[in-house]
Amino acid sequence: MNVCQKLGIVGGSLSFAVVSQCFSVQAATLTQTYTVDLGSQPLNSSTNVVLPKFNSLLGTLLKAYVTVKSTVNNSVSITPLTGDFMGTAATNASIAVNIPLLKVDPNLTLSVLASPPETKIASGATGSVSGSASGVVSKSYNSPQSLSALSGCDGDTFIAGLMTTGFTQVTGSPVRGSFGGKVVANTMVSAIYEYEPVPEPMTAVGTLVAAGMGLWWKTRVSKRG
């Protein structure tokens, strides 16, 4: 049996996600990036993110990163019941990512505060406040245990659990009234792998030939001396 043959199916859900992949060259190492765009996730919800592992046939994994980017958008309607309203509605959101594969590692947590500008709304009328804020958090992994867990064969994946929590607080004068609205977090999760590529066959042969020629020349010069 091929060592890369699947022995089971990794479960998880990822609806309408877009997975993109790119490569970049950095000195003697290569960087491979996979990004999952989760789109809009409502506040106080959870989902799973499925990301590819590093394909160990490409080379030696040196370091891995998991990056979370999120933009929180809030839109709150306000109907003041006792006098004019002057204030705003700020959303404090927390996006946490848990990778069960890395059991000893804590969550990645990103805190984002979306605070719209103050707005004046007349008593009995209905107005709205809206705003957005963005943030990014990244964590690196370079221990042998982590790199081994994040490596596999082509097609192997790992699952990260993503939870979006938070609340919207209406502040102003007066605060009595009716409120309603929608808050979503547009989130992307990336797995970034830095690795040393496997030498191309011709490069390896060329290196051996050059080494052999150098040794032959050194021996020849020694004999002449």
Salt bridges, closest charged atoms under 4 A:
ASP105 OD2 - LYS139 NZ 3.49
ASP156 OD1 - LYS6 NZ 2.88
